[in-house]
Amino acid sequence: MRLASIVSVLAFSVACGGVAAEAPLTLKLGIPRDQATSQLRSHQYCHKTDGPPQKVETYPRCKRAGTEWGESWVTARFEGDALVEVRRWERYAEDTAAVERWNQLVADRLKISADEPEALEALRARGPLEAGTRSVKAFRVDANTIVAVYLLTPSPPEDASVLEAIVRVK
């Protein structure tokens, strides 16, 4: 009985601890820097202050117990104090893990909004897709914002396999 209780508590702790980090990012562009930092923290990405605010800030995963299948970090671009772009980069050693993660992220995004051909057209109108794009799905958040979920062939400097980007479009 005691072993079953311990296993239940551990399973609950792991499930609760990992939900926000793996869930789709939900930040709105245009929010102030401090609000963006707070919301990224709720997604388990922590900012390390090491000087004055920068135009592009990096938010590594917050420290936590346990192992992960890959590594991830967020970059946030600001104009003045306003958030103008967010990118979550994910790196996996195994391609099968990257494809599985991309499929899960797309499925989770589909629960929030539809994959729209018009959103993909607007994304393409911004310029070339990310280097190494194998597949991409685009989701409209509002009239001027799109979330793109990329499956990438890893290449320097990020060597990432999955990218979730929240970007402005015209």
C-alpha positions as CSV (number, residue, x, y, z in Angstrom):
1,M,0.0,0.0,0.0
2,R,2.8,2.4,0.9
3,L,4.6,1.8,-2.4
4,A,1.4,2.5,-4.3
5,S,1.0,5.8,-2.5
6,I,4.5,6.8,-3.2
7,V,4.1,6.0,-6.9
8,S,0.9,8.0,-7.1
9,V,2.5,11.0,-5.5
10,L,5.5,10.8,-7.8
11,A,3.3,10.4,-10.9
12,F,1.1,13.4,-9.8
13,S,4.2,15.5,-9.1
14,V,5.8,14.7,-12.5
15,A,2.5,15.4,-14.3
16,C,1.9,18.7,-12.6
17,G,5.5,19.8,-12.8
18,G,5.8,19.3,-16.5
19,V,2.5,20.5,-17.9
20,A,3.3,24.2,-18.3
21,A,6.7,23.7,-19.9
22,E,5.4,21.4,-22.6
23,A,2.2,23.2,-23.2
24,P,1.9,25.7,-26.1
25,L,3.1,29.2,-25.2
26,T,0.2,31.6,-24.5
27,L,1.9,35.0,-24.4
28,K,0.3,37.9,-26.2
29,L,2.5,40.2,-28.2
30,G,2.6,43.8,-27.0
31,I,2.6,43.0,-23.3
32,P,5.3,44.7,-21.1
33,R,8.6,43.0,-20.4
34,D,7.9,42.3,-16.7
35,Q,4.6,40.6,-17.7
36,A,6.3,38.6,-20.4
37,T,8.9,37.4,-17.9
38,S,6.2,36.5,-15.4
39,Q,4.2,34.5,-18.0
40,L,7.3,32.7,-19.2
41,R,8.1,31.8,-15.7
42,S,4.6,30.2,-15.5
43,H,5.7,28.1,-18.5
44,Q,8.9,27.2,-16.5
45,Y,11.3,29.5,-18.4
46,C,13.4,31.6,-16.0
47,H,15.2,34.9,-16.9
48,K,18.7,35.4,-15.7
49,T,19.3,39.1,-15.2
50,D,22.9,39.9,-16.0
51,G,22.8,43.6,-17.0
52,P,20.5,46.1,-18.5
53,P,17.5,44.9,-20.5
54,Q,18.4,43.8,-24.0
55,K,16.4,43.9,-27.2
56,V,16.5,40.0,-27.3
57,E,16.4,38.2,-24.0
58,T,17.0,34.5,-23.4
59,Y,15.0,32.4,-20.9
60,P,16.4,29.0,-20.2
61,R,14.3,26.3,-18.5
62,C,14.0,26.9,-14.8
63,K,16.0,24.4,-12.7
64,R,14.0,21.3,-11.8
65,A,14.5,17.8,-10.5
66,G,14.5,14.9,-12.9
67,T,15.6,14.3,-16.5
68,E,14.1,15.6,-19.8
69,W,14.2,14.1,-23.3
70,G,15.7,17.2,-24.7
71,E,16.5,20.8,-23.9
72,S,14.6,24.0,-24.5
73,W,14.8,27.7,-24.1
74,V,12.9,30.8,-25.1
75,T,14.1,33.9,-26.8
76,A,11.9,37.0,-26.5
77,R,12.4,40.1,-28.7
78,F,11.3,43.5,-27.3
79,E,10.9,46.9,-28.8
80,G,11.2,49.3,-25.9
81,D,9.4,47.6,-23.2
82,A,6.9,45.8,-25.4
83,L,7.1,42.1,-26.4
84,V,7.2,41.8,-30.2
85,E,8.2,38.2,-30.8
86,V,8.7,34.9,-28.9
87,R,10.5,31.8,-30.0
88,R,10.8,28.5,-28.1
89,W,13.6,26.4,-29.3
90,E,13.7,22.7,-28.5
91,R,16.7,20.4,-29.1
92,Y,16.5,16.6,-29.1
93,A,19.3,14.0,-29.6
94,E,16.9,11.6,-31.3
95,D,14.9,12.5,-34.4
96,T,12.0,10.3,-33.3
97,A,11.7,12.3,-30.1
98,A,11.7,15.5,-32.1
99,V,9.0,14.3,-34.5
100,E,6.9,13.0,-31.5
101,R,7.3,16.3,-29.7
102,W,6.3,18.3,-32.9
103,N,3.2,16.1,-33.4
104,Q,2.2,16.7,-29.7
105,L,2.7,20.4,-29.9
106,V,0.7,20.6,-33.1
107,A,-2.1,18.5,-31.5
108,D,-2.1,20.7,-28.4
109,R,-2.2,23.9,-30.6
110,L,-5.2,22.5,-32.6
111,K,-7.1,22.4,-29.2
112,I,-6.6,26.2,-29.1
113,S,-7.2,27.2,-32.7
114,A,-7.4,25.8,-36.2
115,D,-4.4,25.2,-38.5
116,E,-5.2,27.8,-41.2
117,P,-3.9,27.9,-44.8
118,E,-4.3,31.8,-44.6
119,A,-2.0,31.8,-41.5
120,L,0.6,29.9,-43.4
121,E,0.4,32.3,-46.4
122,A,0.8,35.2,-44.0
123,L,3.8,33.5,-42.4
124,R,5.4,32.9,-45.9
125,A,4.7,36.6,-46.8
126,R,7.0,37.7,-44.0
127,G,10.0,36.1,-45.8
128,P,11.7,32.7,-46.0
129,L,10.7,30.0,-43.5
130,E,13.2,29.0,-40.8
131,A,16.4,27.4,-42.1
132,G,16.0,23.6,-42.1
133,T,12.2,23.6,-42.1
134,R,10.9,20.1,-42.7
135,S,7.3,20.9,-41.8
136,V,5.4,23.8,-40.4
137,K,1.9,24.5,-39.2
138,A,0.6,28.0,-38.7
139,F,-2.2,29.1,-36.3
140,R,-3.8,32.5,-36.2
141,V,-4.0,34.1,-32.7
142,D,-5.5,37.4,-33.9
143,A,-5.6,39.6,-36.9
144,N,-1.9,40.5,-36.5
145,T,-0.4,37.4,-34.7
146,I,0.5,33.9,-35.9
147,V,1.9,31.0,-34.0
148,A,4.1,28.8,-36.2
149,V,5.2,25.3,-35.1
150,Y,8.2,24.1,-37.1
151,L,9.9,20.7,-37.4
152,L,13.5,21.5,-38.3
153,T,16.6,19.7,-39.4
154,P,19.0,20.9,-36.7
155,S,21.6,23.4,-37.9
156,P,23.8,25.9,-36.1
157,P,23.6,28.1,-34.2
158,E,20.6,26.7,-32.3
159,D,20.8,23.1,-33.5
160,A,17.1,22.9,-32.6
161,S,14.6,20.3,-33.9
162,V,11.4,22.0,-32.9
163,L,10.5,25.7,-32.9
164,E,7.4,27.4,-31.7
165,A,7.3,31.0,-32.8
166,I,4.8,33.7,-32.0
167,V,5.2,36.4,-34.6
168,R,3.5,39.6,-35.9
169,V,2.2,39.6,-39.5
170,K,0.6,42.3,-41.6
